[in-house]
Amino acid sequence: MSAGFALGTALGLSKLLKLPLTFNQAAAVAHHAEVELKTGMGDVMGAVIGGFPIRLEPGAPGYGKADKILSGAKNYDEEENGLFVISKSLGTIETSSVLQDPAMTNKVNTVAYHLLGKLLSNPQVTHFMDLSLKFSQETGLIDPEVMEIVEVLKDETIGASMAMLGKTAFAISETPDSSVEGTMVARVDYCGCRIE
């Protein structure tokens, strides 16, 4: 969420104040704010791209390198069917506490690098979700309470995992329905952030 707030603020103020910035320059301001405050690392790039982003090299929009998964669900048609994100939050994990721990940062980077290669060899939404869950388990970030919800969501959807970073389970689904109570549901936005 912090990336969304930072990006919305940077783009909104740029437009409101008529600042001489391009879209990527304003997005870079949001990225640098996230990095400086240790509230995220690369989430702004994902919000700019939309859909299912794959961050290939670190950096702000316009500097980093990213790609995007095109499809992966049966009967997938982003115009007509689209996909849904179903999430259930049980609390927060302070991103800064993870980013300030050198041992955890090293573990996260090592696991991420290994799984990125696997994702690039099979860039499908279902595979992405499997690897996302594997990432949360191999880094030790997922707790039993979140895992319990993930297991229920996995049975009902394309795939489920833990949101990074938070005590939040999320799933990608072809329908907005779930047996888990108190979920939030949104459509996957394939276009990414934009100013209207």
C-alpha positions in Angstrom: 0.0 0.0 0.0 2.8 2.4 0.7 3.9 2.3 -2.9 0.4 3.1 -4.0 0.2 6.1 -1.7 3.7 7.3 -2.6 3.0 7.0 -6.3 -0.4 8.6 -6.1 1.0 11.5 -4.1 3.9 12.0 -6.5 1.8 11.9 -9.6 -1.1 13.9 -8.2 1.1 16.7 -6.8 3.0 16.8 -10.1 -0.2 17.3 -12.0 -1.8 19.6 -9.5 1.3 21.9 -9.1 2.1 21.6 -12.9 5.6 20.4 -12.1 7.9 20.0 -15.1 8.2 16.2 -14.6 7.5 13.2 -16.8 5.5 10.3 -15.6 8.6 8.3 -14.9 10.3 11.2 -13.2 7.4 11.6 -10.8 7.2 7.8 -10.3 11.0 7.9 -9.5 10.3 10.4 -6.7 7.8 7.9 -5.2 10.4 5.1 -5.6 13.1 7.1 -3.9 10.8 8.0 -1.0 10.0 4.3 -0.5 13.7 3.4 -0.5 14.7 6.2 1.8 11.9 5.5 4.3 12.5 1.7 4.0 8.8 1.1 3.3 9.4 -0.9 0.1 11.9 -1.8 -2.5 10.6 -1.9 -6.1 6.8 -1.8 -5.4 6.4 1.5 -7.3 7.7 -0.2 -10.5 5.1 -2.9 -10.1 2.3 -0.3 -9.6 3.4 1.5 -12.7 3.4 -1.6 -14.9 0.2 -3.2 -13.6 -0.9 -6.7 -14.0 1.6 -9.3 -12.9 5.0 -7.5 -13.0 8.4 -9.2 -12.9 11.1 -6.9 -11.6 14.3 -7.9 -13.4 16.8 -5.2 -12.2 16.4 -2.8 -9.3 15.7 0.9 -9.8 13.0 3.5 -10.2 10.7 3.5 -13.2 12.7 4.7 -16.1 15.9 3.3 -14.6 15.1 -0.2 -13.3 14.1 -3.1 -15.6 10.9 -5.0 -15.5 8.7 -7.3 -17.5 5.1 -8.6 -17.1 3.3 -11.9 -17.3 0.8 -11.8 -20.1 -1.6 -14.6 -19.1 -1.9 -17.9 -17.3 -5.4 -18.6 -16.3 -7.8 -20.8 -18.2 -10.3 -18.8 -20.2 -8.1 -15.7 -19.6 -9.2 -12.6 -21.4 -8.4 -9.4 -19.6 -11.0 -7.4 -21.5 -14.0 -9.7 -20.7 -13.1 -12.1 -17.8 -10.1 -10.6 -16.0 -8.9 -11.9 -12.8 -9.5 -11.0 -9.2 -7.2 -10.5 -6.1 -8.8 -11.8 -2.9 -7.0 -10.8 0.3 -7.4 -11.3 4.0 -5.3 -9.2 6.4 -4.5 -10.3 9.9 -2.2 -7.4 10.7 1.1 -5.9 9.6 4.8 -6.6 9.4 6.9 -3.4 9.4 8.7 -3.5 6.1 11.5 -1.4 7.6 12.2 -4.0 10.3 12.9 -6.6 7.5 14.8 -4.2 5.3 17.1 -3.1 8.2 18.0 -6.7 9.1 21.1 -7.5 6.9 20.7 -11.3 7.5 17.1 -11.2 6.4 17.8 -8.9 3.4 20.5 -11.4 2.3 18.1 -14.3 2.7 15.4 -12.5 0.8 17.7 -11.6 -2.1 19.2 -15.1 -2.3 15.8 -16.8 -2.4 14.3 -14.2 -4.8 17.2 -14.5 -7.3 16.8 -18.3 -7.4 13.0 -18.2 -7.9 13.2 -15.4 -10.5 15.0 -17.7 -12.9 12.3 -20.3 -12.4 9.6 -17.7 -13.1 11.2 -16.5 -16.2 11.4 -20.0 -17.6 7.6 -20.4 -17.1 6.0 -17.0 -16.9 2.4 -18.0 -16.0 0.2 -16.7 -13.3 -0.2 -20.2 -11.7 3.5 -20.7 -11.6 4.0 -17.1 -10.2 1.6 -17.9 -7.3 3.4 -21.3 -6.6 6.7 -19.5 -6.5 5.3 -16.6 -4.4 4.3 -19.1 -1.7 7.6 -20.9 -1.9 9.3 -17.5 -1.4 7.3 -16.8 1.7 8.1 -20.2 3.1 11.8 -20.3 2.2 12.4 -16.9 3.7 10.5 -17.8 6.9 8.2 -14.7 6.5 4.9 -16.6 6.5 3.4 -17.5 9.9 1.0 -20.4 10.6 -2.0 -18.2 10.9 -1.5 -16.7 7.4 -0.6 -20.2 6.1 -3.9 -21.5 7.3 -5.8 -19.0 5.2 -3.5 -19.5 2.2 -4.4 -23.2 2.3 -8.1 -22.5 2.1 -7.6 -19.9 -0.7 -5.4 -22.3 -2.6 -8.2 -24.8 -2.9 -10.7 -22.1 -4.2 -8.5 -20.1 -6.6 -5.7 -20.2 -9.2 -3.2 -19.8 -6.4 -2.6 -18.2 -3.0 0.4 -16.8 -1.0 1.4 -14.2 1.5 1.6 -10.5 0.6 5.0 -8.9 1.0 5.2 -7.6 3.6 2.3 -8.1 5.9 0.3 -10.7 7.8 -1.9 -10.9 4.7 -3.0 -13.8 2.6 -3.8 -13.2 -1.0 -5.1 -15.2 -4.0 -5.6 -14.8 -7.7 -9.0 -16.0 -8.8 -11.2 -16.2 -11.8 -14.2 -15.2 -9.6 -14.6 -12.8 -6.7 -16.0 -15.5 -4.4 -14.3 -17.1 -1.4 -15.4 -19.0 1.7 -12.9 -16.9 3.8 -14.8 -14.3 5.7 -13.8 -10.6 5.8 -11.9 -10.6 2.5 -11.2 -7.7 0.3 -11.7 -8.2 -3.4 -10.4 -6.2 -6.4 -10.0 -6.8 -10.1 -6.4 -7.1 -11.4 -5.5 -3.9 -13.2 -3.5 -4.7 -16.3 -2.7 -1.1 -17.2 -0.9 0.1 -14.1 -1.0 3.5 -12.5 -2.3 6.4 -14.6 -3.6 9.9 -14.2 -7.1 10.6 -15.4 
